[in-house]
Amino acid sequence: MSEQDQRRLVFHGAIVLLVGNLCGIPLGEAASAGSGEAAMHGWRVAHSGLVMTGVMLIAIGAALRVVALGAGATSWLVWSLLAAAYGGVVALVLAAAVGARGLAPTGPPLNLVAFVANTGVVFGTLIAIALLIRGARPS
């Protein structure tokens, strides 16, 4: 694990954390305006989900020095985490802002964008967590 990989995860974790916190602004506005539960739910999920994702990236970045993987597997771990994180940014913000949840590859173009982003979340997360478990396993 290189210090650059750690710094990359912490840096992007901070960006995702910022976006998640900024999603709290429309959440607060929806709450004060008495918006419907669907609008509140979308912004609540975007806010909490992205804050948790940012914290996860920062935590994994900080712990990366104890993960024993080769250079190729480390690269897969880092880039899979980033694909999952930014896929979440796109999918959750689209779902909250325009209702494009992207649960199926159908519908208007923004729904297709959300679907592709959700697919990145799924595969990025599965690859990254499998590699993290493999690299963190006690010898």
C-alpha positions in Angstrom: 0.0 0.0 0.0 1.4 3.4 -0.9 0.9 6.6 0.9 -0.6 7.9 -2.4 -3.3 5.3 -2.3 -4.1 6.3 1.3 -4.2 10.0 0.4 -6.4 9.3 -2.6 -9.0 7.5 -0.5 -8.9 10.2 2.2 -9.1 13.0 -0.3 -12.1 11.5 -2.2 -13.7 10.5 1.1 -13.6 14.1 2.1 -15.2 15.2 -1.2 -18.0 12.6 -0.8 -18.4 13.7 2.8 -18.8 17.3 1.7 -21.4 16.3 -0.9 -23.3 14.3 1.7 -23.3 17.2 4.1 -24.5 19.6 1.3 -27.4 17.2 0.7 -28.5 18.2 4.2 -29.4 21.7 2.9 -32.2 20.5 0.6 -33.2 18.1 3.3 -33.6 20.9 5.8 -35.5 23.0 3.2 -37.9 20.1 2.5 -38.5 19.7 6.2 -39.2 23.3 6.8 -41.4 23.6 3.7 -43.5 20.7 4.8 -42.6 18.7 1.6 -44.0 15.2 1.1 -42.4 12.1 2.6 -41.0 11.1 -0.8 -38.9 14.3 -1.1 -37.8 14.0 2.5 -36.9 10.4 2.1 -34.8 11.0 -1.0 -32.7 13.8 0.6 -32.5 11.9 3.9 -31.0 8.9 2.1 -28.7 11.0 0.0 -27.5 12.9 3.1 -26.9 10.0 5.4 -25.7 7.6 2.7 -23.1 9.9 1.3 -21.9 11.0 4.7 -21.4 7.3 5.7 -19.7 6.6 2.4 -17.3 9.5 2.9 -16.4 8.3 6.4 -15.9 4.8 5.1 -13.4 5.9 2.5 -11.5 8.0 5.1 -11.5 5.0 7.5 -10.3 2.5 4.8 -7.7 5.0 3.6 -6.4 5.4 7.2 -6.3 1.6 7.7 -4.8 0.8 4.3 -1.3 0.4 5.7 -2.3 -2.8 7.4 -3.9 -4.3 4.3 -1.5 -6.8 2.6 -2.2 -6.8 -1.1 0.0 -6.6 -4.2 0.1 -3.5 -6.3 -2.5 -4.7 -8.8 -5.0 -5.8 -6.2 -4.4 -2.6 -4.2 -5.2 -0.6 -7.4 -8.4 -2.6 -7.9 -9.3 -2.0 -4.2 -8.8 1.8 -4.4 -10.5 2.3 -7.8 -13.4 0.0 -7.0 -14.1 2.0 -3.8 -14.0 5.2 -5.8 -16.3 3.9 -8.4 -18.8 2.8 -5.8 -18.5 6.1 -3.9 -19.0 8.3 -6.9 -21.7 6.0 -8.3 -23.5 6.6 -5.0 -23.1 10.3 -5.4 -24.7 10.3 -8.8 -27.5 7.8 -8.0 -28.5 9.2 -4.6 -28.5 12.8 -5.7 -30.5 12.0 -8.9 -33.0 10.0 -6.9 -33.5 12.9 -4.4 -33.4 15.7 -6.9 -35.5 14.3 -9.8 -36.9 11.0 -8.5 -34.8 8.9 -10.9 -34.0 6.0 -8.7 -32.4 3.8 -11.4 -33.6 0.5 -10.1 -34.1 -0.9 -13.6 -32.6 0.0 -17.0 -35.7 1.7 -18.3 -37.4 5.0 -18.5 -36.1 8.5 -19.1 -32.4 9.1 -19.7 -31.8 10.3 -16.1 -33.1 7.0 -14.8 -30.7 5.1 -17.1 -27.8 7.3 -15.7 -29.0 6.4 -12.2 -29.1 2.7 -13.1 -25.6 2.7 -14.4 -24.4 4.6 -11.3 -26.2 2.0 -9.1 -24.5 -0.7 -11.0 -21.1 0.9 -10.3 -22.1 1.0 -6.6 -22.9 -2.7 -6.6 -19.9 -4.0 -8.4 -17.4 -1.5 -7.0 -18.5 -2.4 -3.4 -18.4 -6.2 -4.0 -14.9 -6.1 -5.5 -13.5 -3.6 -3.0 -14.9 -5.4 0.1 -13.8 -8.8 -1.1 -10.2 -7.4 -1.6 -10.3 -5.6 1.7 -11.3 -8.8 3.5 -8.5 -10.8 1.6 -5.9 -8.2 2.4 -6.8 -7.6 6.0 -7.1 -11.3 6.9 -4.7 -12.2 9.8 -1.8 -14.4 8.7 
